[in-house]
Amino acid sequence: MADSGINITFNSEISECLAGLAKIRNKPVKKLVEELMQEAIENEEDKILIERAAELNVPGAETVDLKDVKWD
């Protein structure tokens, strides 16, 4: 994916936490933030999938047993 050129400024508390974590992990802050953002995005996507699945779980809806599914 191409670099979108997004720049983010964090407040001093978050910046200090990121700097401390980067030092502990022995990683550049940029790399650490990229990894944390990727994890946060994946978590958010998972939440959306769970919400959508819950919307499909309607009481009284017809269900189909897996053994009865015709896969061809």
mmJSON file of the N, C-alpha and C atoms, coordinates in Angstrom:
{"data_MODEL":{"atom_site":{
"group_PDB":["ATOM","ATOM","ATOM","ATOM","ATOM","ATOM","ATOM","ATOM","ATOM","ATOM","ATOM","ATOM","ATOM","ATOM","ATOM","ATOM","ATOM","ATOM","ATOM","ATOM","ATOM","ATOM","ATOM","ATOM","ATOM","ATOM","ATOM","ATOM","ATOM","ATOM","ATOM","ATOM","ATOM","ATOM","ATOM","ATOM","ATOM","ATOM","ATOM","ATOM","ATOM","ATOM","ATOM","ATOM","ATOM","ATOM","ATOM","ATOM","ATOM","ATOM","ATOM","ATOM","ATOM","ATOM","ATOM","ATOM","ATOM","ATOM","ATOM","ATOM","ATOM","ATOM","ATOM","ATOM","ATOM","ATOM","ATOM","ATOM","ATOM","ATOM","ATOM","ATOM","ATOM","ATOM","ATOM","ATOM","ATOM","ATOM","ATOM","ATOM","ATOM","ATOM","ATOM","ATOM","ATOM","ATOM","ATOM","ATOM","ATOM","ATOM","ATOM","ATOM","ATOM","ATOM","ATOM","ATOM","ATOM","ATOM","ATOM","ATOM","ATOM","ATOM","ATOM","ATOM","ATOM","ATOM","ATOM","ATOM","ATOM","ATOM","ATOM","ATOM","ATOM","ATOM","ATOM","ATOM","ATOM","ATOM","ATOM","ATOM","ATOM","ATOM","ATOM","ATOM","ATOM","ATOM","ATOM","ATOM","ATOM","ATOM","ATOM","ATOM","ATOM","ATOM","ATOM","ATOM","ATOM","ATOM","ATOM","ATOM","ATOM","ATOM","ATOM","ATOM","ATOM","ATOM","ATOM","ATOM","ATOM","ATOM","ATOM","ATOM","ATOM","ATOM","ATOM","ATOM","ATOM","ATOM","ATOM","ATOM","ATOM","ATOM","ATOM","ATOM","ATOM","ATOM","ATOM","ATOM","ATOM","ATOM","ATOM","ATOM","ATOM","ATOM","ATOM","ATOM","ATOM","ATOM","ATOM","ATOM","ATOM","ATOM","ATOM","ATOM","ATOM","ATOM","ATOM","ATOM","ATOM","ATOM","ATOM","ATOM","ATOM","ATOM","ATOM","ATOM","ATOM","ATOM","ATOM","ATOM","ATOM","ATOM","ATOM","ATOM","ATOM","ATOM","ATOM","ATOM","ATOM","ATOM","ATOM","ATOM","ATOM","ATOM","ATOM","ATOM"],
"id":[1,2,3,4,5,6,7,8,9,10,11,12,13,14,15,16,17,18,19,20,21,22,23,24,25,26,27,28,29,30,31,32,33,34,35,36,37,38,39,40,41,42,43,44,45,46,47,48,49,50,51,52,53,54,55,56,57,58,59,60,61,62,63,64,65,66,67,68,69,70,71,72,73,74,75,76,77,78,79,80,81,82,83,84,85,86,87,88,89,90,91,92,93,94,95,96,97,98,99,100,101,102,103,104,105,106,107,108,109,110,111,112,113,114,115,116,117,118,119,120,121,122,123,124,125,126,127,128,129,130,131,132,133,134,135,136,137,138,139,140,141,142,143,144,145,146,147,148,149,150,151,152,153,154,155,156,157,158,159,160,161,162,163,164,165,166,167,168,169,170,171,172,173,174,175,176,177,178,179,180,181,182,183,184,185,186,187,188,189,190,191,192,193,194,195,196,197,198,199,200,201,202,203,204,205,206,207,208,209,210,211,212,213,214,215,216],
"type_symbol":["N","C","C","N","C","C","N","C","C","N","C","C","N","C","C","N","C","C","N","C","C","N","C","C","N","C","C","N","C","C","N","C","C","N","C","C","N","C","C","N","C","C","N","C","C","N","C","C","N","C","C","N","C","C","N","C","C","N","C","C","N","C","C","N","C","C","N","C","C","N","C","C","N","C","C","N","C","C","N","C","C","N","C","C","N","C","C","N","C","C","N","C","C","N","C","C","N","C","C","N","C","C","N","C","C","N","C","C","N","C","C","N","C","C","N","C","C","N","C","C","N","C","C","N","C","C","N","C","C","N","C","C","N","C","C","N","C","C","N","C","C","N","C","C","N","C","C","N","C","C","N","C","C","N","C","C","N","C","C","N","C","C","N","C","C","N","C","C","N","C","C","N","C","C","N","C","C","N","C","C","N","C","C","N","C","C","N","C","C","N","C","C","N","C","C","N","C","C","N","C","C","N","C","C","N","C","C","N","C","C","N","C","C","N","C","C"],
"label_atom_id":["N","CA","C","N","CA","C","N","CA","C","N","CA","C","N","CA","C","N","CA","C","N","CA","C","N","CA","C","N","CA","C","N","CA","C","N","CA","C","N","CA","C","N","CA","C","N","CA","C","N","CA","C","N","CA","C","N","CA","C","N","CA","C","N","CA","C","N","CA","C","N","CA","C","N","CA","C","N","CA","C","N","CA","C","N","CA","C","N","CA","C","N","CA","C","N","CA","C","N","CA","C","N","CA","C","N","CA","C","N","CA","C","N","CA","C","N","CA","C","N","CA","C","N","CA","C","N","CA","C","N","CA","C","N","CA","C","N","CA","C","N","CA","C","N","CA","C","N","CA","C","N","CA","C","N","CA","C","N","CA","C","N","CA","C","N","CA","C","N","CA","C","N","CA","C","N","CA","C","N","CA","C","N","CA","C","N","CA","C","N","CA","C","N","CA","C","N","CA","C","N","CA","C","N","CA","C","N","CA","C","N","CA","C","N","CA","C","N","CA","C","N","CA","C","N","CA","C","N","CA","C","N","CA","C","N","CA","C","N","CA","C","N","CA","C","N","CA","C","N","CA","C"],
"label_alt_id":[null,null,null,null,null,null,null,null,null,null,null,null,null,null,null,null,null,null,null,null,null,null,null,null,null,null,null,null,null,null,null,null,null,null,null,null,null,null,null,null,null,null,null,null,null,null,null,null,null,null,null,null,null,null,null,null,null,null,null,null,null,null,null,null,null,null,null,null,null,null,null,null,null,null,null,null,null,null,null,null,null,null,null,null,null,null,null,null,null,null,null,null,null,null,null,null,null,null,null,null,null,null,null,null,null,null,null,null,null,null,null,null,null,null,null,null,null,null,null,null,null,null,null,null,null,null,null,null,null,null,null,null,null,null,null,null,null,null,null,null,null,null,null,null,null,null,null,null,null,null,null,null,null,null,null,null,null,null,null,null,null,null,null,null,null,null,null,null,null,null,null,null,null,null,null,null,null,null,null,null,null,null,null,null,null,null,null,null,null,null,null,null,null,null,null,null,null,null,null,null,null,null,null,null,null,null,null,null,null,null,null,null,null,null,null,null],
"label_comp_id":["MET","MET","MET","ALA","ALA","ALA","ASP","ASP","ASP","SER","SER","SER","GLY","GLY","GLY","ILE","ILE","ILE","ASN","ASN","ASN","ILE","ILE","ILE","THR","THR","THR","PHE","PHE","PHE","ASN","ASN","ASN","SER","SER","SER","GLU","GLU","GLU","ILE","ILE","ILE","SER","SER","SER","GLU","GLU","GLU","CYS","CYS","CYS","LEU","LEU","LEU","ALA","ALA","ALA","GLY","GLY","GLY","LEU","LEU","LEU","ALA","ALA","ALA","LYS","LYS","LYS","ILE","ILE","ILE","ARG","ARG","ARG","ASN","ASN","ASN","LYS","LYS","LYS","PRO","PRO","PRO","VAL","VAL","VAL","LYS","LYS","LYS","LYS","LYS","LYS","LEU","LEU","LEU","VAL","VAL","VAL","GLU","GLU","GLU","GLU","GLU","GLU","LEU","LEU","LEU","MET","MET","MET","GLN","GLN","GLN","GLU","GLU","GLU","ALA","ALA","ALA","ILE","ILE","ILE","GLU","GLU","GLU","ASN","ASN","ASN","GLU","GLU","GLU","GLU","GLU","GLU","ASP","ASP","ASP","LYS","LYS","LYS","ILE","ILE","ILE","LEU","LEU","LEU","ILE","ILE","ILE","GLU","GLU","GLU","ARG","ARG","ARG","ALA","ALA","ALA","ALA","ALA","ALA","GLU","GLU","GLU","LEU","LEU","LEU","ASN","ASN","ASN","VAL","VAL","VAL","PRO","PRO","PRO","GLY","GLY","GLY","ALA","ALA","ALA","GLU","GLU","GLU","THR","THR","THR","VAL","VAL","VAL","ASP","ASP","ASP","LEU","LEU","LEU","LYS","LYS","LYS","ASP","ASP","ASP","VAL","VAL","VAL","LYS","LYS","LYS","TRP","TRP","TRP","ASP","ASP","ASP"],
"label_asym_id":["A","A","A","A","A","A","A","A","A","A","A","A","A","A","A","A","A","A","A","A","A","A","A","A","A","A","A","A","A","A","A","A","A","A","A","A","A","A","A","A","A","A","A","A","A","A","A","A","A","A","A","A","A","A","A","A","A","A","A","A","A","A","A","A","A","A","A","A","A","A","A","A","A","A","A","A","A","A","A","A","A","A","A","A","A","A","A","A","A","A","A","A","A","A","A","A","A","A","A","A","A","A","A","A","A","A","A","A","A","A","A","A","A","A","A","A","A","A","A","A","A","A","A","A","A","A","A","A","A","A","A","A","A","A","A","A","A","A","A","A","A","A","A","A","A","A","A","A","A","A","A","A","A","A","A","A","A","A","A","A","A","A","A","A","A","A","A","A","A","A","A","A","A","A","A","A","A","A","A","A","A","A","A","A","A","A","A","A","A","A","A","A","A","A","A","A","A","A","A","A","A","A","A","A","A","A","A","A","A","A","A","A","A","A","A","A"],
"label_entity_id":["1","1","1","1","1","1","1","1","1","1","1","1","1","1","1","1","1","1","1","1","1","1","1","1","1","1","1","1","1","1","1","1","1","1","1","1","1","1","1","1","1","1","1","1","1","1","1","1","1","1","1","1","1","1","1","1","1","1","1","1","1","1","1","1","1","1","1","1","1","1","1","1","1","1","1","1","1","1","1","1","1","1","1","1","1","1","1","1","1","1","1","1","1","1","1","1","1","1","1","1","1","1","1","1","1","1","1","1","1","1","1","1","1","1","1","1","1","1","1","1","1","1","1","1","1","1","1","1","1","1","1","1","1","1","1","1","1","1","1","1","1","1","1","1","1","1","1","1","1","1","1","1","1","1","1","1","1","1","1","1","1","1","1","1","1","1","1","1","1","1","1","1","1","1","1","1","1","1","1","1","1","1","1","1","1","1","1","1","1","1","1","1","1","1","1","1","1","1","1","1","1","1","1","1","1","1","1","1","1","1","1","1","1","1","1","1"],
"label_seq_id":[1,1,1,2,2,2,3,3,3,4,4,4,5,5,5,6,6,6,7,7,7,8,8,8,9,9,9,10,10,10,11,11,11,12,12,12,13,13,13,14,14,14,15,15,15,16,16,16,17,17,17,18,18,18,19,19,19,20,20,20,21,21,21,22,22,22,23,23,23,24,24,24,25,25,25,26,26,26,27,27,27,28,28,28,29,29,29,30,30,30,31,31,31,32,32,32,33,33,33,34,34,34,35,35,35,36,36,36,37,37,37,38,38,38,39,39,39,40,40,40,41,41,41,42,42,42,43,43,43,44,44,44,45,45,45,46,46,46,47,47,47,48,48,48,49,49,49,50,50,50,51,51,51,52,52,52,53,53,53,54,54,54,55,55,55,56,56,56,57,57,57,58,58,58,59,59,59,60,60,60,61,61,61,62,62,62,63,63,63,64,64,64,65,65,65,66,66,66,67,67,67,68,68,68,69,69,69,70,70,70,71,71,71,72,72,72],
"pdbx_PDB_ins_code":[null,null,null,null,null,null,null,null,null,null,null,null,null,null,null,null,null,null,null,null,null,null,null,null,null,null,null,null,null,null,null,null,null,null,null,null,null,null,null,null,null,null,null,null,null,null,null,null,null,null,null,null,null,null,null,null,null,null,null,null,null,null,null,null,null,null,null,null,null,null,null,null,null,null,null,null,null,null,null,null,null,null,null,null,null,null,null,null,null,null,null,null,null,null,null,null,null,null,null,null,null,null,null,null,null,null,null,null,null,null,null,null,null,null,null,null,null,null,null,null,null,null,null,null,null,null,null,null,null,null,null,null,null,null,null,null,null,null,null,null,null,null,null,null,null,null,null,null,null,null,null,null,null,null,null,null,null,null,null,null,null,null,null,null,null,null,null,null,null,null,null,null,null,null,null,null,null,null,null,null,null,null,null,null,null,null,null,null,null,null,null,null,null,null,null,null,null,null,null,null,null,null,null,null,null,null,null,null,null,null,null,null,null,null,null,null],
"Cartn_x":[0.845,0.0,0.887,0.525,1.306,1.174,2.216,2.196,1.176,0.172,-0.891,-0.491,0.623,1.08,0.312,-0.352,-1.105,-0.127,-0.3,0.506,-0.423,-0.015,-0.834,-0.017,-0.649,-0.018,-0.75,0.002,-0.578,-0.323,-1.176,-0.926,0.324,0.827,2.112,2.069,0.949,0.851,1.006,0.289,0.386,1.777,2.318,3.662,4.7,4.597,5.532,5.371,4.134,3.887,4.471,4.258,4.793,6.318,6.92,8.382,8.905,8.231,8.639,8.48,7.349,7.123,8.137,8.412,9.383,10.756,11.113,12.41,12.442,11.361,11.286,11.336,10.637,10.574,11.779,12.606,13.786,13.394,12.393,11.902,11.79,11.879,11.593,10.114,9.828,8.45,7.55,8.024,7.217,6.792,7.724,7.426,6.436,6.644,5.743,4.332,4.211,2.894,2.214,2.963,2.384,1.839,2.597,2.155,0.916,0.921,-0.228,-1.471,-1.297,-2.433,-2.982,-2.103,-2.554,-3.378,-2.904,-3.637,-4.992,-5.021,-6.272,-7.26,-6.772,-7.632,-8.221,-7.389,-7.873,-8.918,-8.695,-9.669,-10.985,-10.908,-12.123,-12.886,-12.158,-12.802,-13.496,-12.843,-13.451,-14.735,-14.725,-15.926,-17.07,-16.762,-17.787,-18.37,-17.516,-18.001,-18.899,-18.525,-19.34,-20.69,-20.692,-21.944,-22.846,-22.269,-23.065,-23.598,-22.795,-23.258,-24.403,-24.31,-25.372,-26.672,-26.579,-27.772,-28.454,-27.675,-28.23,-28.821,-28.471,-28.959,-30.304,-31.354,-32.69,-33.487,-34.07,-34.877,-36.018,-36.211,-37.296,-36.957,-35.756,-35.366,-35.139,-35.408,-35.188,-33.693,-33.355,-31.961,-31.79,-30.591,-30.27,-29.115,-29.284,-28.19,-27.075,-25.86,-24.706,-24.737,-25.18,-25.232,-26.233,-27.192,-28.212,-27.821,-26.68,-26.235,-25.726,-26.19,-25.732,-24.601,-23.389,-22.197,-21.861,-22.586,-22.248,-23.26],
"Cartn_y":[-1.182,0.0,1.241,2.204,3.436,4.251,5.003,5.878,6.975,7.062,8.05,9.426,9.52,10.814,11.317,10.43,10.836,11.138,12.281,12.659,12.809,12.273,12.336,12.984,13.883,14.494,14.012,13.488,13.004,14.01,13.966,14.834,14.337,15.129,14.816,13.511,13.203,11.964,10.735,10.725,9.598,9.549,10.699,10.743,10.156,10.502,9.966,8.456,7.985,6.538,5.814,6.367,5.745,5.709,6.803,6.849,5.817,5.698,4.717,3.289,3.005,1.665,1.334,2.309,2.093,1.766,2.459,2.198,0.788,0.405,-0.932,-2.015,-1.784,-2.764,-2.672,-1.668,-1.447,-1.308,-0.468,-0.209,1.294,1.739,3.147,3.436,4.633,5.01,4.812,5.197,5.058,3.612,2.682,1.259,0.772,1.16,0.763,1.278,2.541,3.126,2.407,2.087,1.35,0.0,-0.711,-2.014,-1.878,-0.887,-0.675,-0.273,0.566,0.975,-0.207,-1.05,-2.232,-3.139,-3.333,-4.16,-3.533,-2.222,-1.529,-1.634,-1.517,-1.634,-3.037,-4.05,-5.431,-5.672,-5.128,-5.258,-4.587,-3.414,-2.692,-3.471,-4.05,-4.873,-6.079,-6.698,-7.834,-7.421,-6.258,-5.763,-5.575,-5.015,-4.798,-6.127,-7.123,-8.446,-9.057,-8.907,-9.429,-8.727,-7.398,-6.644,-7.088,-7.276,-7.705,-9.119,-9.99,-11.359,-11.348,-10.485,-10.387,-9.907,-9.019,-8.534,-9.655,-10.624,-11.738,-12.816,-12.795,-13.779,-13.312,-13.57,-13.089,-14.229,-14.008,-15.057,-15.49,-16.799,-17.328,-17.476,-17.076,-17.19,-18.655,-18.986,-20.348,-20.654,-21.847,-22.267,-23.486,-23.688,-24.824,-25.576,-26.879,-27.697,-27.759,-27.738,-27.776,-29.001,-30.134,-31.367,-31.265,-30.342,-30.186,-29.19,-28.533,-27.547,-28.272,-27.851,-28.413,-27.529,-28.045,-27.269,-27.197,-27.915,-27.854,-27.114],
"Cartn_z":[0.0,0.0,0.0,-0.788,-0.883,0.396,0.7,1.866,1.617,2.493,2.315,2.811,3.496,3.982,5.183,5.911,7.093,8.223,8.839,10.002,11.193,12.325,13.532,14.642,15.375,16.535,17.776,18.733,19.976,21.089,22.118,23.265,23.988,24.904,25.547,26.331,26.957,27.736,26.832,25.715,24.781,24.158,23.813,23.227,24.173,25.447,26.437,26.584,26.589,26.68,25.474,24.29,23.079,23.1,23.529,23.599,24.597,25.736,26.737,26.241,25.598,25.047,23.96,23.112,22.033,22.616,23.679,24.317,24.908,25.597,26.199,25.123,24.021,22.926,21.99,22.22,21.377,19.9,19.671,18.317,18.121,16.883,16.618,16.919,17.374,17.693,16.478,15.299,14.08,13.861,14.004,13.806,14.854,16.108,17.186,16.928,16.547,16.284,15.122,14.08,12.949,13.407,14.23,14.727,15.609,16.495,17.373,16.585,15.58,14.749,13.966,13.437,12.696,13.602,14.822,15.781,16.116,16.306,16.615,15.454,14.231,13.05,12.971,13.184,13.15,14.236,15.428,16.514,16.153,15.538,15.143,14.075,13.122,12.092,12.725,13.709,14.408,15.111,15.754,16.433,15.445,14.282,13.259,12.804,12.575,12.17,13.238,14.502,15.601,15.639,15.48,15.478,14.335,13.154,11.999,12.186,12.762,13.024,14.031,15.043,16.045,15.414,14.431,13.736,12.96,12.499,11.734,12.637,13.903,14.863,15.413,14.638,14.978,15.615,16.788,17.413,16.489,16.388,15.567,14.099,13.713,12.306,11.956,10.702,10.232,10.254,10.706,10.715,9.819,9.361,8.504,9.147,9.31,9.838,8.815,9.278,8.391,7.483,8.012,7.208,6.06,6.158,5.117,4.028,4.179,3.191,1.956,0.794,-0.476,-0.984,-0.964,-1.259,-2.736,-3.589,-5.015,-5.824],
"occupancy":[1.0,1.0,1.0,1.0,1.0,1.0,1.0,1.0,1.0,1.0,1.0,1.0,1.0,1.0,1.0,1.0,1.0,1.0,1.0,1.0,1.0,1.0,1.0,1.0,1.0,1.0,1.0,1.0,1.0,1.0,1.0,1.0,1.0,1.0,1.0,1.0,1.0,1.0,1.0,1.0,1.0,1.0,1.0,1.0,1.0,1.0,1.0,1.0,1.0,1.0,1.0,1.0,1.0,1.0,1.0,1.0,1.0,1.0,1.0,1.0,1.0,1.0,1.0,1.0,1.0,1.0,1.0,1.0,1.0,1.0,1.0,1.0,1.0,1.0,1.0,1.0,1.0,1.0,1.0,1.0,1.0,1.0,1.0,1.0,1.0,1.0,1.0,1.0,1.0,1.0,1.0,1.0,1.0,1.0,1.0,1.0,1.0,1.0,1.0,1.0,1.0,1.0,1.0,1.0,1.0,1.0,1.0,1.0,1.0,1.0,1.0,1.0,1.0,1.0,1.0,1.0,1.0,1.0,1.0,1.0,1.0,1.0,1.0,1.0,1.0,1.0,1.0,1.0,1.0,1.0,1.0,1.0,1.0,1.0,1.0,1.0,1.0,1.0,1.0,1.0,1.0,1.0,1.0,1.0,1.0,1.0,1.0,1.0,1.0,1.0,1.0,1.0,1.0,1.0,1.0,1.0,1.0,1.0,1.0,1.0,1.0,1.0,1.0,1.0,1.0,1.0,1.0,1.0,1.0,1.0,1.0,1.0,1.0,1.0,1.0,1.0,1.0,1.0,1.0,1.0,1.0,1.0,1.0,1.0,1.0,1.0,1.0,1.0,1.0,1.0,1.0,1.0,1.0,1.0,1.0,1.0,1.0,1.0,1.0,1.0,1.0,1.0,1.0,1.0,1.0,1.0,1.0,1.0,1.0,1.0,1.0,1.0,1.0,1.0,1.0,1.0],
"B_iso_or_equiv":[0.0,0.0,0.0,0.0,0.0,0.0,0.0,0.0,0.0,0.0,0.0,0.0,0.0,0.0,0.0,0.0,0.0,0.0,0.0,0.0,0.0,0.0,0.0,0.0,0.0,0.0,0.0,0.0,0.0,0.0,0.0,0.0,0.0,0.0,0.0,0.0,0.0,0.0,0.0,0.0,0.0,0.0,0.0,0.0,0.0,0.0,0.0,0.0,0.0,0.0,0.0,0.0,0.0,0.0,0.0,0.0,0.0,0.0,0.0,0.0,0.0,0.0,0.0,0.0,0.0,0.0,0.0,0.0,0.0,0.0,0.0,0.0,0.0,0.0,0.0,0.0,0.0,0.0,0.0,0.0,0.0,0.0,0.0,0.0,0.0,0.0,0.0,0.0,0.0,0.0,0.0,0.0,0.0,0.0,0.0,0.0,0.0,0.0,0.0,0.0,0.0,0.0,0.0,0.0,0.0,0.0,0.0,0.0,0.0,0.0,0.0,0.0,0.0,0.0,0.0,0.0,0.0,0.0,0.0,0.0,0.0,0.0,0.0,0.0,0.0,0.0,0.0,0.0,0.0,0.0,0.0,0.0,0.0,0.0,0.0,0.0,0.0,0.0,0.0,0.0,0.0,0.0,0.0,0.0,0.0,0.0,0.0,0.0,0.0,0.0,0.0,0.0,0.0,0.0,0.0,0.0,0.0,0.0,0.0,0.0,0.0,0.0,0.0,0.0,0.0,0.0,0.0,0.0,0.0,0.0,0.0,0.0,0.0,0.0,0.0,0.0,0.0,0.0,0.0,0.0,0.0,0.0,0.0,0.0,0.0,0.0,0.0,0.0,0.0,0.0,0.0,0.0,0.0,0.0,0.0,0.0,0.0,0.0,0.0,0.0,0.0,0.0,0.0,0.0,0.0,0.0,0.0,0.0,0.0,0.0,0.0,0.0,0.0,0.0,0.0,0.0],
"pdbx_formal_charge":[null,null,null,null,null,null,null,null,null,null,null,null,null,null,null,null,null,null,null,null,null,null,null,null,null,null,null,null,null,null,null,null,null,null,null,null,null,null,null,null,null,null,null,null,null,null,null,null,null,null,null,null,null,null,null,null,null,null,null,null,null,null,null,null,null,null,null,null,null,null,null,null,null,null,null,null,null,null,null,null,null,null,null,null,null,null,null,null,null,null,null,null,null,null,null,null,null,null,null,null,null,null,null,null,null,null,null,null,null,null,null,null,null,null,null,null,null,null,null,null,null,null,null,null,null,null,null,null,null,null,null,null,null,null,null,null,null,null,null,null,null,null,null,null,null,null,null,null,null,null,null,null,null,null,null,null,null,null,null,null,null,null,null,null,null,null,null,null,null,null,null,null,null,null,null,null,null,null,null,null,null,null,null,null,null,null,null,null,null,null,null,null,null,null,null,null,null,null,null,null,null,null,null,null,null,null,null,null,null,null,null,null,null,null,null,null],
"auth_seq_id":[1,1,1,2,2,2,3,3,3,4,4,4,5,5,5,6,6,6,7,7,7,8,8,8,9,9,9,10,10,10,11,11,11,12,12,12,13,13,13,14,14,14,15,15,15,16,16,16,17,17,17,18,18,18,19,19,19,20,20,20,21,21,21,22,22,22,23,23,23,24,24,24,25,25,25,26,26,26,27,27,27,28,28,28,29,29,29,30,30,30,31,31,31,32,32,32,33,33,33,34,34,34,35,35,35,36,36,36,37,37,37,38,38,38,39,39,39,40,40,40,41,41,41,42,42,42,43,43,43,44,44,44,45,45,45,46,46,46,47,47,47,48,48,48,49,49,49,50,50,50,51,51,51,52,52,52,53,53,53,54,54,54,55,55,55,56,56,56,57,57,57,58,58,58,59,59,59,60,60,60,61,61,61,62,62,62,63,63,63,64,64,64,65,65,65,66,66,66,67,67,67,68,68,68,69,69,69,70,70,70,71,71,71,72,72,72],
"auth_comp_id":["MET","MET","MET","ALA","ALA","ALA","ASP","ASP","ASP","SER","SER","SER","GLY","GLY","GLY","ILE","ILE","ILE","ASN","ASN","ASN","ILE","ILE","ILE","THR","THR","THR","PHE","PHE","PHE","ASN","ASN","ASN","SER","SER","SER","GLU","GLU","GLU","ILE","ILE","ILE","SER","SER","SER","GLU","GLU","GLU","CYS","CYS","CYS","LEU","LEU","LEU","ALA","ALA","ALA","GLY","GLY","GLY","LEU","LEU","LEU","ALA","ALA","ALA","LYS","LYS","LYS","ILE","ILE","ILE","ARG","ARG","ARG","ASN","ASN","ASN","LYS","LYS","LYS","PRO","PRO","PRO","VAL","VAL","VAL","LYS","LYS","LYS","LYS","LYS","LYS","LEU","LEU","LEU","VAL","VAL","VAL","GLU","GLU","GLU","GLU","GLU","GLU","LEU","LEU","LEU","MET","MET","MET","GLN","GLN","GLN","GLU","GLU","GLU","ALA","ALA","ALA","ILE","ILE","ILE","GLU","GLU","GLU","ASN","ASN","ASN","GLU","GLU","GLU","GLU","GLU","GLU","ASP","ASP","ASP","LYS","LYS","LYS","ILE","ILE","ILE","LEU","LEU","LEU","ILE","ILE","ILE","GLU","GLU","GLU","ARG","ARG","ARG","ALA","ALA","ALA","ALA","ALA","ALA","GLU","GLU","GLU","LEU","LEU","LEU","ASN","ASN","ASN","VAL","VAL","VAL","PRO","PRO","PRO","GLY","GLY","GLY","ALA","ALA","ALA","GLU","GLU","GLU","THR","THR","THR","VAL","VAL","VAL","ASP","ASP","ASP","LEU","LEU","LEU","LYS","LYS","LYS","ASP","ASP","ASP","VAL","VAL","VAL","LYS","LYS","LYS","TRP","TRP","TRP","ASP","ASP","ASP"],
"auth_asym_id":["A","A","A","A","A","A","A","A","A","A","A","A","A","A","A","A","A","A","A","A","A","A","A","A","A","A","A","A","A","A","A","A","A","A","A","A","A","A","A","A","A","A","A","A","A","A","A","A","A","A","A","A","A","A","A","A","A","A","A","A","A","A","A","A","A","A","A","A","A","A","A","A","A","A","A","A","A","A","A","A","A","A","A","A","A","A","A","A","A","A","A","A","A","A","A","A","A","A","A","A","A","A","A","A","A","A","A","A","A","A","A","A","A","A","A","A","A","A","A","A","A","A","A","A","A","A","A","A","A","A","A","A","A","A","A","A","A","A","A","A","A","A","A","A","A","A","A","A","A","A","A","A","A","A","A","A","A","A","A","A","A","A","A","A","A","A","A","A","A","A","A","A","A","A","A","A","A","A","A","A","A","A","A","A","A","A","A","A","A","A","A","A","A","A","A","A","A","A","A","A","A","A","A","A","A","A","A","A","A","A","A","A","A","A","A","A"],
"auth_atom_id":["N","CA","C","N","CA","C","N","CA","C","N","CA","C","N","CA","C","N","CA","C","N","CA","C","N","CA","C","N","CA","C","N","CA","C","N","CA","C","N","CA","C","N","CA","C","N","CA","C","N","CA","C","N","CA","C","N","CA","C","N","CA","C","N","CA","C","N","CA","C","N","CA","C","N","CA","C","N","CA","C","N","CA","C","N","CA","C","N","CA","C","N","CA","C","N","CA","C","N","CA","C","N","CA","C","N","CA","C","N","CA","C","N","CA","C","N","CA","C","N","CA","C","N","CA","C","N","CA","C","N","CA","C","N","CA","C","N","CA","C","N","CA","C","N","CA","C","N","CA","C","N","CA","C","N","CA","C","N","CA","C","N","CA","C","N","CA","C","N","CA","C","N","CA","C","N","CA","C","N","CA","C","N","CA","C","N","CA","C","N","CA","C","N","CA","C","N","CA","C","N","CA","C","N","CA","C","N","CA","C","N","CA","C","N","CA","C","N","CA","C","N","CA","C","N","CA","C","N","CA","C","N","CA","C","N","CA","C","N","CA","C","N","CA","C","N","CA","C","N","CA","C"],
"pdbx_PDB_model_num":[1,1,1,1,1,1,1,1,1,1,1,1,1,1,1,1,1,1,1,1,1,1,1,1,1,1,1,1,1,1,1,1,1,1,1,1,1,1,1,1,1,1,1,1,1,1,1,1,1,1,1,1,1,1,1,1,1,1,1,1,1,1,1,1,1,1,1,1,1,1,1,1,1,1,1,1,1,1,1,1,1,1,1,1,1,1,1,1,1,1,1,1,1,1,1,1,1,1,1,1,1,1,1,1,1,1,1,1,1,1,1,1,1,1,1,1,1,1,1,1,1,1,1,1,1,1,1,1,1,1,1,1,1,1,1,1,1,1,1,1,1,1,1,1,1,1,1,1,1,1,1,1,1,1,1,1,1,1,1,1,1,1,1,1,1,1,1,1,1,1,1,1,1,1,1,1,1,1,1,1,1,1,1,1,1,1,1,1,1,1,1,1,1,1,1,1,1,1,1,1,1,1,1,1,1,1,1,1,1,1,1,1,1,1,1,1]
}}}
